[in-house]
């Protein structure tokens, strides 16, 4: 999740029915790659999260649905692109964070299609866990609704999903969250919150279940793959740059041995050094 100040007190969602009347005019589909529409690009404005429509011809899928208050606009845009709501085969969940899933239960009801998610994501979604989904961060006065949503099917490493003519390979890439999934489509990787164009990564937080060792392993996997483009959950799509990924990995590896990320760190060598200094009576220089 990427928390912005504007996300702290989002307006209440408008009723779906008020937004899904007959569209006043159809809009041209803007494919970022064959079979792939990204709803921020399509709408030409920034939504809370990147939402991907995967067009398999006879059917399509949505990858993440974003915030509840924007769901009506998203579904209306789907209709304006001349997609039938009933043709949505599945909703894929990259991970459980509120900015990706707050509208999930409503989307499942409206689209009447199953929700697919990693096994580790089931409990946060089905219980509406505000803490692990970042819907509630008391210290920053963040409090958002987190509606519970049933997960209809769990997916994991190695699964292949068929969406019409598209074949989507499921990768388990934990680190940001235990249930972070990425999805490969040919030379494209829907990379979730693993990495953004500026080299940033998704939030690292113990309450969130973040794991620095797993994060580095996931980034190594992405770097070593032959995918060419990363389609992240926030910000612009970008071409994979191995030098940039190596720099990001080096930064995360340094965090493993610093107090910056507390219990997410592996160790803190400074304390071992201090213990030696105490033993020999070293005084401040």
C-alpha positions in Angstrom: 0.0 0.0 0.0 1.1 3.6 -0.7 -0.7 5.8 1.9 -1.3 9.4 0.7 -2.7 12.2 2.9 -5.7 12.3 0.7 -6.5 8.7 1.5 -7.0 9.3 5.2 -10.6 10.6 5.1 -12.0 9.3 1.8 -15.7 10.3 1.1 -18.4 7.7 1.6 -19.1 5.6 -1.4 -22.0 6.6 -3.6 -24.6 3.9 -4.3 -23.6 1.8 -7.3 -27.0 2.1 -8.8 -26.6 5.9 -9.1 -23.5 5.4 -11.2 -24.5 2.5 -13.5 -27.3 4.0 -15.5 -27.1 3.9 -19.3 -23.7 5.4 -20.2 -24.3 8.7 -22.1 -21.6 7.7 -24.6 -19.2 4.9 -25.4 -15.5 5.5 -25.1 -12.7 3.9 -27.1 -10.7 1.2 -25.4 -7.1 2.3 -24.8 -4.9 -0.8 -24.6 -1.5 -0.4 -23.0 -0.5 -3.8 -24.4 -2.6 -6.2 -26.4 -5.4 -7.5 -24.1 -4.5 -5.1 -21.3 -6.3 -2.0 -20.2 -5.1 0.0 -17.2 -8.0 2.0 -15.7 -5.9 5.1 -14.7 -4.6 5.3 -18.3 -8.1 4.7 -19.6 -9.7 7.4 -17.4 -6.7 9.8 -17.9 -6.7 10.5 -14.2 -5.2 9.0 -11.0 -7.2 6.5 -9.1 -6.2 5.2 -5.7 -4.6 2.1 -7.2 -3.8 0.7 -10.6 -6.7 -1.5 -11.8 -6.1 -3.8 -14.8 -8.7 -5.2 -17.1 -7.4 -8.3 -18.8 -9.4 -8.8 -22.1 -9.5 -12.4 -23.3 -12.0 -11.7 -26.1 -15.0 -13.6 -24.9 -14.5 -12.8 -21.3 -12.3 -10.6 -19.1 -10.9 -10.3 -15.6 -10.2 -7.4 -13.2 -6.9 -7.3 -11.3 -7.7 -5.4 -8.1 -10.7 -3.0 -7.8 -9.4 -0.2 -5.6 -11.3 1.9 -3.1 -15.1 1.6 -2.6 -15.8 5.3 -3.4 -14.2 4.9 -6.8 -15.7 1.5 -7.7 -18.9 3.0 -9.3 -16.8 5.1 -11.6 -14.6 2.1 -12.5 -17.5 -0.1 -13.4 -19.2 2.7 -15.3 -16.0 3.1 -17.3 -16.0 -0.7 -18.0 -19.5 -0.4 -19.4 -18.7 2.7 -21.5 -15.9 0.6 -23.1 -18.7 -1.7 -24.2 -17.8 -4.6 -21.8 -20.7 -6.5 -20.3 -20.5 -6.7 -16.5 -21.7 -10.3 -16.8 -18.6 -11.2 -18.9 -16.2 -10.6 -16.0 -14.9 -14.1 -15.3 -13.0 -13.3 -12.1 -11.6 -10.7 -9.8 -7.9 -11.2 -9.0 -6.5 -9.9 -5.7 -2.8 -8.9 -5.8 -2.8 -8.7 -1.9 -5.2 -7.6 0.9 -4.3 -3.9 1.4 -7.4 -1.7 1.7 -6.4 0.5 -1.3 -6.6 -2.6 -3.4 -9.6 -4.3 -1.9 -12.0 -1.9 -0.1 -14.4 -2.2 -3.0 -14.0 -5.9 -3.4 -17.2 -7.1 -1.7 -19.3 -4.7 -3.6 -17.6 -5.6 -6.9 -18.2 -9.3 -6.3 -21.9 -8.6 -5.6 -22.3 -6.4 -8.7 -20.2 -8.5 -11.2 -21.4 -11.8 -9.7 -18.1 -13.4 -10.3 -15.6 -15.2 -8.0 -12.8 -13.6 -6.1 -9.3 -15.3 -6.5 -6.6 -14.6 -3.9 -3.6 -16.2 -2.2 -4.3 -18.4 0.8 -2.6 -15.9 3.2 -5.0 -13.2 2.0 -8.1 -15.1 2.8 -8.3 -14.3 6.6 -7.7 -10.6 6.2 -10.3 -10.3 3.5 -13.0 -12.5 5.1 -12.6 -10.9 8.5 -12.1 -7.4 7.3 -8.9 -7.1 9.3 -8.3 -3.4 9.6 -4.7 -3.6 11.0 -3.1 -6.0 8.5 -4.8 -4.3 5.6 -3.7 -0.8 6.6 -7.3 0.3 6.9 -6.5 1.5 10.4 -3.3 3.2 11.5 -4.1 5.0 14.7 -0.8 6.8 15.0 -1.5 8.6 11.7 -5.3 9.0 12.4 -6.1 6.8 9.4 -9.4 4.9 9.7 -11.1 3.5 6.7 -13.9 1.0 6.3 -12.8 -2.5 5.4 -15.8 -4.5 4.3 -15.5 -8.3 4.6 -15.4 -10.2 1.4 -15.6 -13.9 0.7 -12.7 -15.5 -1.3 -14.1 -18.0 -3.7 -10.9 -19.6 -4.9 -7.3 -19.6 -3.6 -4.5 -19.4 -6.1 -0.8 -19.9 -5.6 2.6 -20.3 -7.2 2.5 -22.1 -10.5 -1.2 -21.9 -11.1 -2.2 -20.9 -14.6 -5.4 -18.9 -15.1 -7.3 -19.0 -18.4 -9.2 -15.8 -19.3 -10.6 -16.3 -22.8 -7.5 -16.4 -25.0 -5.2 -15.2 -22.3 -3.0 -17.5 -20.1 -1.9 -15.9 -16.8 0.8 -17.5 -14.7 0.6 -17.0 -11.0 3.8 -16.1 -9.0 4.0 -15.9 -5.2 6.2 -13.0 -4.4 6.0 -12.3 -0.7 7.8 -9.6 1.2 5.5 -6.6 1.1 2.8 -8.9 2.4 2.8 -12.7 2.9 0.1 -13.0 0.2 1.6 -10.7 -2.5 0.9 -12.2 -5.9 2.3 -11.2 -9.2 0.9 -12.4 -12.6 2.9 -13.1 -15.7 1.4 -12.6 -19.2 4.0 -13.3 -21.8 6.7 -10.6 -21.5 4.6 -8.6 -19.0 4.6 -9.0 -15.2 1.8 -7.5 -13.1 4.1 -6.8 -10.3 1.8 -5.5 -7.5 3.5 -3.5 -4.8 6.9 -5.2 -5.3 8.6 -2.3 -7.2 7.8 1.0 -8.7 9.4 3.0 -11.5 11.5 5.2 -9.1 12.9 2.1 -7.4 10.6 2.4 -4.4 8.9 -0.7 -2.9 5.7 -1.2 -1.1 5.5 -0.4 2.6 7.7 -2.6 4.9 5.9 -3.0 8.3 5.9 -5.8 10.8 2.1 -5.4 11.5 1.6 -5.9 7.8 3.5 -9.2 7.8 6.4 -7.8 5.8 9.5 -9.9 5.4 12.8 -8.4 4.2 14.4 -11.7 3.3 11.4 -12.8 1.3 11.2 -9.3 -0.3 14.8 -9.5 -1.6 14.1 -13.1 -2.9 11.0 -11.8 -4.8 13.0 -8.9 -6.3 15.8 -11.3 -7.3 13.3 -13.5 -9.0 11.8 -10.6 -10.9 15.3 -9.3 -11.9 16.4 -12.8 -13.1 13.3 -13.4 -15.2 13.0 -12.6 -18.9 10.0 -10.4 -18.5 10.4 -7.0 -20.2 7.8 -4.8 -18.6 6.5 -4.3 -15.1 2.9 -3.3 -14.6 2.8 -2.1 -10.9 -0.1 -1.5 -8.6 0.9 2.2 -8.2 2.3 4.6 -10.7 3.3 4.2 -14.4 4.1 1.0 -16.2 7.8 0.7 -16.9 10.5 -1.4 -18.7 12.4 -3.7 -16.3 15.8 -2.3 -15.5 18.0 -4.8 -13.8 20.5 -2.2 -12.6 17.7 -0.4 -10.8 16.4 -3.6 -9.2 20.0 -4.4 -8.0 20.1 -1.0 -6.4 16.8 -1.5 -4.7 17.9 -5.0 -3.5 21.1 -3.5 -2.0 19.0 -0.9 -0.2 16.7 -3.6 1.3 19.7 -5.7 2.2 21.2 -2.8 4.2 17.9 -2.5 6.1 18.3 -6.1 7.3 21.2 -4.9 9.5 19.9 -1.6 10.7 17.3 -0.6 13.3 15.3 1.4 10.7 12.7 -1.4 10.2 12.8 -2.8 13.7 11.6 -6.4 13.9 11.7 -6.7 10.1 15.5 -6.6 10.4 17.6 -9.7 10.6 20.1 -8.4 13.1 21.7 -5.1 14.4 25.5 -5.4 14.3 25.9 -2.1 16.2 24.8 -3.8 19.4 27.3 -6.6 19.0 30.0 -3.9 18.5 28.8 -2.1 21.6 28.9 -5.2 23.6 32.6 -5.7 22.7 33.3 -2.1 23.6 31.6 -2.5 26.9 33.7 -5.5 27.7 36.9 -3.7 27.1 35.8 -0.4 28.7 35.8 1.8 25.6 34.7 5.3 26.3 33.2 7.7 23.8 35.9 9.2 21.4 
